[in-house]
C-alpha cells in the first residue's frame, strides 16, 4: 500500500504548484481496500467555491490517469459551488 500511496502522491505533485499558488494544498488521508483515495483539501482550497472543479478536473483526473489501480477518488471536505 505504501508504493501505491507514493504513486498517488507523485500524481498529486503535478497539481500541487497550482494549489499552492492559491494558498492551498491537498493531503492523502487514506487509500481504502476498495481502491478509493480519500483526499483532504487544505488551506484556501478547503473553502474555495471552485474546489469541486479543481478536484474533478485536476486531482481526480491526475490520480486516475497515473494510478490505474485506483477506482475512485473522494474529497472529505469539498465546498459546494454556488
C-alpha positions as CSV (number, residue, x, y, z in Angstrom):
1,X,0.0,0.0,0.0
2,X,3.0,2.4,0.6
3,X,4.1,2.0,-3.0
4,X,0.5,2.9,-4.1
5,X,0.4,5.9,-1.8
6,X,3.7,7.0,-3.2
7,X,2.4,6.9,-6.8
8,X,-0.7,8.8,-5.7
9,X,1.5,11.5,-4.1
10,X,3.6,11.7,-7.3
11,X,0.4,12.3,-9.3
12,X,-0.7,15.0,-6.9
13,X,2.7,16.6,-7.1
14,X,1.9,17.6,-10.7
15,X,-1.1,19.6,-9.4
16,X,0.3,20.9,-6.1
17,X,2.1,24.0,-7.5
18,X,-1.2,25.4,-8.8
19,X,-2.9,24.7,-5.4
20,X,0.0,26.3,-3.5
21,X,-0.1,29.4,-5.8
22,X,-3.6,30.0,-4.5
23,X,-2.7,29.3,-0.8
24,X,-4.0,25.7,-0.7
25,X,-2.9,22.1,-0.9
26,X,-4.1,18.5,-0.7
27,X,-3.4,15.6,1.7
28,X,-3.9,11.9,1.1
29,X,-5.9,10.8,4.2
30,X,-6.5,7.1,3.2
31,X,-6.5,4.6,0.5
32,X,-9.2,2.0,1.2
33,X,-9.2,-1.7,0.4
34,X,-11.7,-0.9,-2.3
35,X,-9.0,1.3,-4.0
36,X,-10.7,4.6,-3.2
37,X,-8.4,7.5,-2.4
38,X,-9.7,9.8,0.3
39,X,-8.3,13.4,0.0
40,X,-8.5,16.4,2.2
41,X,-8.2,19.8,0.7
42,X,-6.3,22.2,2.9
43,X,-5.6,25.9,3.2
44,X,-7.5,28.1,0.8
45,X,-8.7,25.1,-1.2
46,X,-10.8,23.9,1.7
47,X,-13.1,26.9,1.4
48,X,-12.9,27.8,-2.2
49,X,-16.1,27.7,-4.3
50,X,-14.0,26.4,-7.2
51,X,-12.7,23.4,-5.2
52,X,-15.1,20.9,-6.8
53,X,-13.9,21.9,-10.2
54,X,-10.3,21.7,-9.1
55,X,-11.0,18.3,-7.6
56,X,-12.7,16.8,-10.7
57,X,-10.6,18.3,-13.4
58,X,-7.3,18.3,-11.6
59,X,-6.8,16.0,-8.7
60,X,-9.1,13.1,-9.6
61,X,-8.0,13.1,-13.2
62,X,-4.3,13.1,-12.3
63,X,-4.7,10.2,-9.9
64,X,-6.9,8.1,-12.1
65,X,-4.6,8.6,-15.1
66,X,-1.3,7.9,-13.2
67,X,-2.5,5.1,-10.9
68,X,-4.9,2.9,-12.9
69,X,-5.5,0.6,-9.9
70,X,-7.4,3.3,-8.2
71,X,-11.1,3.0,-8.8
72,X,-12.4,6.2,-7.2
73,X,-11.2,9.5,-5.7
74,X,-13.2,11.3,-3.0
75,X,-12.6,14.5,-1.1
76,X,-13.6,14.6,2.5
77,X,-14.3,18.4,2.6
78,X,-15.4,19.7,-0.8
79,X,-17.0,23.1,-0.7
80,X,-20.1,23.0,-2.9
81,X,-20.1,25.5,-5.8
82,X,-22.9,28.1,-5.6
